[in-house]
Amino acid sequence: GVAFSAQIISEKLETEGQISPAAARIAVIENTEAISEASGSKLEFLIDEQRSIFGMPSTLLVYFVDTNGVPVLFVNSVVTGKYQVTQLITWRIGSSLRQEDYDVHSDFLDNLRVMN
């Protein structure tokens, strides 16, 4: 079968509502672009949708990064709470978006609880 990996990146905010969901989305996109550019990787965003997860605003970002001919597909839910911004990421090596990518990401989210 296909091997998937998962990662959680959570950044605590100093004050309530310090960053808006729109600003969190832009920060994640800009950071992803900067990392890709610095490493010489090719980046392609496929999906950028507003959603709600755990009752909090979120952005679903799906993108490919190709580093030295190795394509990696990322599914990243960026969740903005009152006191934190959390990225819930699943990824795998591969060059095509499949239903399985959504299913694995959904299962990952179903097994988490993010504090607001």
N, C-alpha and C positions, 0 to 999 in steps of 0.2 A: 504494500500500500504506500500511499504518499505520506511522508513525514512532515508534520506541522510543528511549529514552535510558537510559544506565546510569551508575552512580556507585559509587565505593568510598569508605567512610569507615572509617578504622582508627585506633583509639586504643590507644596503648601503655600497658601497666600497669607500675607501678613495682616491684611484687613479684609473684612467681609466684602465680597463683590469687587475685589480689587481688579479683576479682569473679566471682561464680558465674553460670552461665547464666541462672538465674532472676532474679538482680539485673540482669543486662544486659538481659533482656527487659523488665523493669519500667521501667528507665531509658529505653529506646528508646520505649516506649509513652507514658510521661509526657512526654518531650521532644516527641514528635509532637503530643500533645494540647495542650501549652503553645504550640507554634508555631502550630497551627491556631487556637487561641483568640485569641492575640495579633493574628493577621492577619484575624480575623473569618471564617475559613473554616469550612466544615462538614466534619466528619470522621466516617467510618464504618469500623470494623474489620470485615472479612469473614471472615478466617481467622487463627487463632493456634494453630499446631501445633509440637510439639517434633519435631526431626529431628536428623540427624547429617550433617555435610558435612566432607569432608577428614578424616574420623575424629575430628572434634571436635563437641561438642554445639552445636546451633543451634536457633533458633526461626524459623519461617516466618511472617511477618506480611504479610497482604494487606489493603490499605485504600484507600478513596477519600477524596480531599480535593477539596472544591468551593469554589473561590475566585471570587467574582463571576460565578457561572454557568459557570465552566470546570471540568469534572470531570477529575481526574487519578487514574489507578489506579496504585498502587505495589505492587510485589512485593519484599519486603525479607527477605533471609536474614541473621539476626544470629548470627554465629559467635563462640563464646567459646573462645579458646585459653589456654594457660598465661600468656602475656605480652601478650595483646592481645585487644580486642573489635573485630570487623570487621563492618560492615554492607555487604552486597552488594545493591545496589538496581537494579531496572529499573522504568521507568515509561513511561506514554504518556497522551495525552489520550483520554478515553473514559469512558463511564458504565456499561459492563457487563464483567464478568469473563468472559474467553474462554480456551479451550484454548491459543490462541496466546500469551497472557500467560505461561502456565507454560512453554511451549516456548522462548520467547525467554529467559526467566530461566534455564532449565536449560542452554541453549546458552552463556549468559554464564558460568555457574558452571563448565561443562565446560572453558572456556578460561582458567581462573584456577588459581592455586596460592596458598593462604594458609599462611603459616608458623605453626607452633604455637609 
